[in-house]
Amino acid sequence: MLARVLSSAVLGIDAYLVTVETDVAAGLPSFSTVGLPQGAVKEGRERVVAAINNSGYQVPPKRITVNLAPADVRKEGSAFDLPIAVGILAGTGQIEADGRLEQFVLAGELGLDGALRPVRGALSIAIMARERGLAGVILPSENIAEAGVVDGVEVRGADTLREVADFLSGSAELAAADVDRDALFQAGAEYPVDFSEVKGQEHVKRAIEIAAAGAHNILMVGPPGSGKTMLARRLATVLPPMTLAEALETTKIHSVAGALGRREALVATRPFRSPHHTISDAGLIGGGSTPKPGEVSLAHHGVLFMDELPEFRRNVLEVMRQPLEDGEVTIARAAVSLTYPARFMLAAAMNPCPCGFHGDARRSCSCAPQLVQRYFNRVSGPLLDRVDLHLEVPAVPYRELTDRREGEPSAAIRERVTAARERQAERFSNEPDIHANAHMGVRHVRDHCRIGAGGEALLRTAISKLGFSARAYHRVLKIARTIADLESAAEVGTAHISEAVQYRSLDRRAAA
């Protein structure tokens, strides 16, 4: 007897429909799975048999063939356990599905006792079911909060195989997801850190506000203990609140990568990712035989913080060039080529030298000039050119460190940043690929960053004396445009150019 069960697999961050065809026929007892099953799908045969037997059903001594269609796409993961088990039960007549098999997508990993365990990509599966016009999805209970944020599709959760079988036969009901997206979004949009906790470093806070307002990348250079990491961890708190569309896209990436917290339904705060400097290039941009998202994609719509920047391997740093420019990363393998979104802000930090105290007024540096230069040369010029703001972060004076007054809270800074972003959204309303000043191309810089004669003279001097590259020239104009947006200025003035030039400290250092 032949039974068909609808299931789904995830490719990239999107799901596609898979039809699980189960044929139970007379012959020597066997159990074979075809349709390019890989790894956990092949091993699922043992889990399915044990789960069926331990749930009060039987696997008959017949020839069982399972086909995963489309058969020319590789299938990975343990989510096919549940639809295969249901297909066997339907194919042997142990359950009568009452027409529900054609309307529900099933996905879930089975334990040997028949218990259902969570799977990756539940949000993508629910979105696919809605787009296909299906009635709903049946998932492990731990996944229904995540999938339940999708409107227009019924999401049911189960704890065991028997519960699913009873629901499909019409003898019992399954718990339906009841998720208030707006309340969930508001409850999750809270950060555990705040800028009011940072003592001193007012000029650094100003630079971070500018970076957040224009989505500019930033590099902080300073001695150990000057607060670079503390400041970077609070950068995400001053970015504009996530929209629901951004939250759904970010949640899909985290779900597919297995980075979504247990029973976490929605990523409602800006991601902050801080990989260790021993990370590989595949870990940073994604990889594997079937490529999975890397840190640059997990930081989508948020912040990627790279502490001790020169300690990262050179090849790891260089692979960031494409995502920094394009806002996405394409990973090609022999079997498949996938593109993941990677629109993030890069925040990096480094010491000024190997010992960390070059230029520090309180402690002397023990590094030779050649050693200091070699340390800086670990980060390539092309990568530094893609960082808009270069900032020196000195040690915090004792009087500021012991000041009991609280600094400006993140909420106040975020309000100004959001207002500046709204001006940019209006400016680029006809440019769907541009969301902030940092994303402008040469044509947009020419159209939106026009400056007067005084500003032109200042920039001409900076280029001749500081040796700005063409990319650095455009970065300065973009930063100046953001400063003007923060001040609600329609035109880019000389003062905006002057401040923007100050945020290219490494260019000034090289010229010296």
N, C-alpha and C positions, 0 to 999 in steps of 0.2 A: 504494500500500500504506500502511496506517495503522499507526503505532507509538505506544505510550504509555510515557512515562518519568516516574517520580516525582521531584519536586524540591520545593523549599521556599523561602519568602520570609519575611522578618521584618517584623512590624508591632508597633511599640513595642519591647518586649524579648522578645516571644514569637514563635515561628515558627508558620506554618500550611502545610498541605500544598498544593502546586501540581502539577497534572497537565499535563505537556507533551505535547500531542498533535501528532504530525507526520504530515502527509499528503503523499505523493509520488505525483503523478498525471501522466498525459500532458498535454501542452499546451506553450505557449510558455514557455521558460525564465524562471522568476521565483522570488523568495524573499520571502515576506511573513510578518510576525509580527503576530498579533492577540491580544486579551486585555488591552488597556490597557498595552502596553509603554511605558516611559518611558526617555529618556536612554540610559544604557549598555546597556539591553536591546535597543533598536533598533540601536545601533551594533554589537552583538554579531554581527549577520549577517556582517559583513566578517571578523571574527575567526574565526568558525566555519568559513567557507568556506576561508580560508587554512590553518587548523589541520588540517582534514580532508585537504586536498590535500598538505600537507607531512608528514602522518603516514602516507603510503602508501596512502590511500584516495582515492575520487573523489566529487565532487558531480555527479550526473548532470544533463544539460541538460533538466530537467523542471520542472513547476510544483510548488514546495514551499510548503506552508502550515503554519505553526506556530501553535497555539492554546495560550495559557496560561490554564488553568482553575483557579479561578473567574474568568470573564472580566470581572466587574464590579468587581474590585479592582485598583488600580494596581500595576504591578510595576516595581521599580527595582533597580539594581545589576547586577553582571556575573556573578552566580552561576549564571545560566541558560545560560551558554555551553556548559558540559559536557553537561547534559541535552539541549539542542537538538542538539548534534553527535551524541550517541549516538542520538537519535531519528531523525536523517537516515540514519545507518549502519544502524539496524535497519529503517527503512522501505524502504531500497533493497536489503536482503538481504545487505549486506556483513558483517554479524555476525548470529549467531543467539544470542539472549540466554539460552537455556537456562533460562527461567523466573525469572531473577534480577531482571529489570526490575520485576516486580511486588512485590519484597521489599526493594529497596534505594532509598534516597533519594540522588539525585546533586546535587552543587552544586560549582561551581568556575569560575574565570575561565580562559579559554584565551589563550595567547600565539599569535602567528602561526605558530610552529614546532610547535604542538601541546603545549607545556609547560603544566602546570597551576599557577596562581597562587592564593594564599590569598584567602579571602573573609571577610566579617564575619558574625557571628552563628552560628558553627559550634556553639557550646555549645547555643544555643536550638534549632537544627535537630536535634541529637542527642536532646535532651529530647523534642521533638515526635515523633520517630520511635519512641521508646520508648513514649510515651503512645498512639500509634496501633497498637502491637503489630507493627510492621514488624521485619524481620530486622536491618537496619542501615543505615548511611550510607556513601557513598563520597565522600571529600573530598580536596583537595590535601594532600600530606604535611605541610605546615607547619601544618595545622589539626587533625591527629589527636590531638596531645597535649591540646589544649583540649577537643575533643569526647570524648576517651577517659575523662574523669573521670566520665562518666555510666554508671552501672551498668545492666545489662539490655538493652544494645543493642550490636551489633557495629559497630565503627568501622574502616573500611579507608582507607588512604592511598595515593595514586598521584602520580606525577610527570609523566606524559604521558597524552594521550588514548589512545594505543595500548595502554598498560597497562590502562586501564579497559576498553577493547574486548575485550582478551584475557581479562580476568577474567569479564566478562559472558558471553562465549562458552564459558567453562569450560576454556580452554586454558592458563591461568596463574592464579597466586594473587597477591593484594595483601597488603602488610604490614598486620597488624592492630595496633591500638593496645594497648599493654600498660602501663597506668598504675596505679601503686600510689598511690591517692588519699591515704592516711594519710601515707606517706613524702613525697609531694609537698607536702602541707599543712604538715608539720613543717619541711621544708627551706625553704619559702617564707616562713615566719612569723618573719622576722628583720628588724630595723630597722637602718639604717646609723647612727643617732644615738642618744644616751642622755642621760638627765638628769644623770648623774654628771659630764658635761662642763660643766655650768652652774655658774658661780661666784656665790655669794651669792644674793640674791633669795629668801630662805627663805619669806617671807610670800606671794610670788607662786607658789612651788611648792605651798604649802599650798592656795591658791585653785584652782590647776589640778587638784590631786588631788580637791578637792571637786567641781569641774566635771566631771571624768571619772567620778567615782563616781555622779553623778546625771544625767549627760548634759545638763548645763546649758550654755547659751551663755555666752561670756565676752568681755569687752572690756577691753583693756589700754591705758592712757593713760600716756605717758611720753616723755621727751626722746630724741633720736636716740642710738643706741648703748647704750641701757639694757638691751638683751637681749630685747625684745618678740618679735622674729621667731625668735630662737633658742629661746625658751621655747615658742612656738606650734608650732614644728616638732617638738617632742618631746612634744606633747600626745597624739598618736596612739600613742606607745610605752607609755603608761600605761593605755590603755583595755583592757578585758578581751580576751583572745584571741578571734579570730573563730571562730564555729562553722562547720561545713561548709555548713550551709544558707545562712548569711550570705555565705560565700565564693562559693557558686554563684550567688546572686542578684547579687552585686556583679560577678562575672566576666561574667555575661550582659550587664549594662549596658555594661561596658567593651568587650566584644566587638562589640556592636551599634554603639557609637560609634567603633569603630576605634582605641580607646585601649589595647588589650591589646598588651603587648610581643611582639616577634617570638619565636615558639615558647614564649611564656609560657602555661602551661596553666591556672593558677588564681591569682586574687588572694587571697593568704593573709594579707596584712597589712592593717591598717586604712588605707583610702585617705587621702591628704593632698593636697588640691587648693588651689592658691594662684593664682587668676587675677589678671592685671594689672588695675590700676584703669581701663584704657581699654576693658575688655570691654563688649560690648553686652548689652542685656537678653536678647536671643535666645541669646547665647553663655552667659549665666549660667543661665537656666532651661530652655533648649532652644528649638528652632525649625526653620524651613525649611518648604518646601511639604509634604513629609512629615516631620513633626517628629522631630528627633534629640535624644538626651539632652544636657542642658547640664551645667555644672559642679556644680550642686546635686545632680544625679542621679549624676554620677561620684563625688561625695563620699559617696554612700549608705553607711551603716554606718561612716563615718569622719569626717574633719574638713575643713571648708571654711574656709580662712584668708584673710581679707580685710585685707591690709596697707594702711596709709594710707587708712583708711575714708572720711574726708571727701572724698577725691579721686575717688571713684566718682561717676558721674552720679546725680542724684537719682532718675530713673526706674528705673535699674538696682537701686538699693537697695530701692526700694519694692516691686518685683516679688517680693522674698524673703519678704514677709509671709505669703503662703499656704503655701509649703513649710515655713517655720519653725513654723507652727501645726499644719498637717495632716500633715506628713511625706511629702507627695507633691505633684506638680505636674501640673496638667492643661493641655494645650496644644491649643487648638481651631483648626482650619483649615476652609476650606470643604469640603474633601474628606474630612477625617478628624479625629477628636478622640482624643488619646492621653493616658494618665495614666502618668507615670513615678514610681517610688519616689524619695523624697528625704529620708530620715530621717538627718540629719547633725547634727554639732555645729558651731556657728558660733564661730570664734575670730577676733576682730577686733583690730586695733591702730591707734593713731593718736597723733599728737603733740598736746600740750596747746594748741598755737597754731601759726600759720603758720611762725614762725621755729623753733619746737620747744622753747623753753627757758622757757616760762612756769612759774613755781614752782620752777625749778631753783636749788638753793642755790649752785651753782658758776658759773653763767653768767647774765647778766641778759637779760631778755626785751625785745625792741625793738618789740613789738606793742602798739598801743593797745587799751584794754579793749573798745571796740566791735568791733575786728578779731578779738579772741579769741572774743567771743560769736558773731560772724558765722561764724567757723570751726566752732564747735560746732553751730551751727544748720544746717549742711549735712546733718547726720544727724537725721532727723525723730524727734520724741518717740515716736510709735507704734513705730518700729523699735527704739529704745533700750529701750522697755518690754518688748520680746521678748527682750532680752539679760538673763540672770539676774544675772551677776556683773560689776560695774564695778570695775576695779582700777587703782590708781595704781602705776606702775613707775618708781621713781627710778633715777638713775644709780648704777652699782655703785661703792662706795668702793675706793680703791686697795689697801687692806690685804686686802680680800676677793678682789680681782682677781688678786693675786699669791699667794694662799694655795695651797700645793701639794697640800693634801688634796683628795681626790675627794669629790664630793657623793654623796648617796644615789642608787643606780642605779634605772633605770626598773623593773627587775624587782621590787624591793622595794615600790615605790609601786603597781605593777600588782597585786601580791598583795592589798593592802588594798582597792584599788578593786574587784577581782573579788569579794572577800568581801562588800562593800557591795552590789554588783549582785545577788549571789545572795540576799541578804535581800530586796531589792526584787522579784526574780523570784518568791520565795515569797509575798510580800505581794500581788502582782498576778497570782497564778496563775489566777484566774478572769476576768482582764481581758486578752483577747488583743491589744488595741490599745495597751496600756501596757507598756512595757519598762523604764522607769526613772522616777525621781521627777519629772523635768522634763516628762514626758508626762501628768502627772495633770491632770484637770479639776477644776472647782470642787467637785463632789461628793466626789471622792477626797481633795482637800485637807481638806475638812471631816471626813471619816472617819478619815484617817490622820495628820493633823497637829494633833491636839489638844494644847493647851498649858495650863499652870497659870496661876494668877492673876498671878504675877510676870511671866511672859512676856507676858500680855495687857496689863499695865500698860506694859511696855517698848514693845510694838508700838503701843499707843495714843499714846504720846509721840512715837514715830517718825513716825506718820502725821500728827499735828497739827503737828509742828515741821519735818519734812522734806517734807511735801506728797506723800507716797506716793500713787500712783494705786491703784485697785482691783487692777489687774494686778500692780503692784509689790508690793502687800501679799501677794498669793498667791505671787509669786516668792520673797519672803523666807521664807515658810512652807515652800516646797519645798526651799530651800537648807538651812534648819534641819533638815528631815527627813533630808536627805542627811548632814549633819554628825553627826546622831544615829546614822545607819546606820554611818558610819565608826567610831564609838565603841561599836557594838553595843548602843546604848541603845534600849530599847523605847519610851520616851516622849521627846517633844521638850521639853527643859529651857530655863530662862532663859539659860544660857550659850550654848546653840545659837542661840537667837534673837539674842542680843547679837552673836555672831560673824557671823551672816548679815546683820544690818543694816550691818555694816562693809563688806560687799561691794556696797553700793549707793552708791558714791562720787559718781556724777553727780547722784543725787538730793540728796545732802548739799550738793554744789556749787551746785545750783540754788537750794536753800533759803537758802544763805549770800548 
